[in-house]
Amino acid sequence: MDARVRALADTDDEASSPLRLALFDTTDPSFIARTLGELVAESLAPISTVEFLRSGVGLVLGAILQNGRAVVVKVHGWRVTSDRLAAVQRVQQLLADGGLPAPRPLIEPMPLGSGIATIEELRAGAPADGHRPAVRESVAAGLAAFINAASHPEPAPVLDHGALTPSPDGPLWGEPHDLRFDFGATCSGAEWIDELAEQARRHLVEASLPNVVAHLDWRVENLGFSGHEITGIYDWDSVGLAPEPAAVGHAAAQFSTDWRIGYTSLPSVAEMRSFVRDYELHRGTQFDPDELVVLDAANLLLCAYGARCQHSDRILDPELSGPPNAGWENLLLERRTHSLR
């Protein structure tokens, strides 16, 4: 088993080295393989086959165990707590019990290296093209079902507030989601992005809408499909509290996005509007004018955040920034003059 995990770790791209170093204090594949293998064997059963090893916000391993069970192991970064991950697991269990394609947690969160590890069921699914109308509607319907199922139990799961419930006094940008971005070192030329983000934040701060439990990175890359139907929900550390229209506006900005494809997977403003209409259809009611202000602000804020990340890449690593006049920066320019209200 260690050799198979090590082979995958050896082929992992160089961009994952800072993450592995932060989580394990080393990038040595044999050490990481041994650590992951021991965790799974002691918690459930030895690994028989490794399906994938990926790096993003955390390190994710998919595997088939010797008892035939398919699992996903995730080592979460240093910015989460066991209490938060336990709250997320309660949401997972609730949705799985309700028939949604949520993977059931298999162990409680536990420290591993400098991070926290979780293990859950592997819910298989294929990629899908978010630009297809049937897929777009399915993604919108899935978000409506998620929020409806996750936000009504008593007592509600204890979760933190996400970026869509910002503080009026805190910094405009918190710590970026990926170690490669450095907003402090790339301020020059990003003033127009920050100005739009501040405008969006003011609207979110002034809102007085109730929070719901939502998946705040709801997009096709974090979902598995059979045709256009959702068969798996992934990236559970993105679950948090936000007003419903904010969660929908946030999702509208990225629902079609799959970074394995690149910037061409970003939605257009017209597709964003269609996503909102699809959501309202499955919600059963339209958003009122006050809710639309919040929805539009959350959408603008995510577009600004994406543009800020792209701007950072353009300065620090141009190969990752995409072509000029494309991607988040171009989408934000369009959003500056075309709202979703």
Salt bridges, closest charged atoms under 4 A:
ASP10 OD2 - ARG6 NE 3.85
ASP97 OD1 - ARG104 NH1 2.58
GLU137 OE2 - HIS282 NE2 2.96
ASP160 OD1 - ARG84 NH1 2.68
ASP194 OD1 - ARG308 NE 3.06
GLU198 OE1 - ARG201 NH2 3.00
ASP217 OD1 - ARG219 NE 2.84
GLU221 OE1 - ARG219 NH1 2.69
GLU229 OE2 - HIS228 NE2 3.02
ASP235 OD1 - LYS74 NZ 3.54
ASP237 OD2 - LYS74 NZ 2.98
ASP237 OD2 - HIS76 ND1 3.56
GLU244 OE2 - ARG283 NE 3.19
ASP258 OD2 - ARG260 NH2 2.80
GLU271 OE2 - HIS131 ND1 2.91
ASP278 OD2 - ARG136 NE 2.67
GLU291 OE2 - ARG283 NH2 3.31
ASP296 OD1 - ARG335 NH2 2.95
ASP296 OD2 - ARG341 NE 3.84
ASP313 OD2 - ARG180 NH2 2.71
GLU329 OE1 - ARG314 NH2 2.62
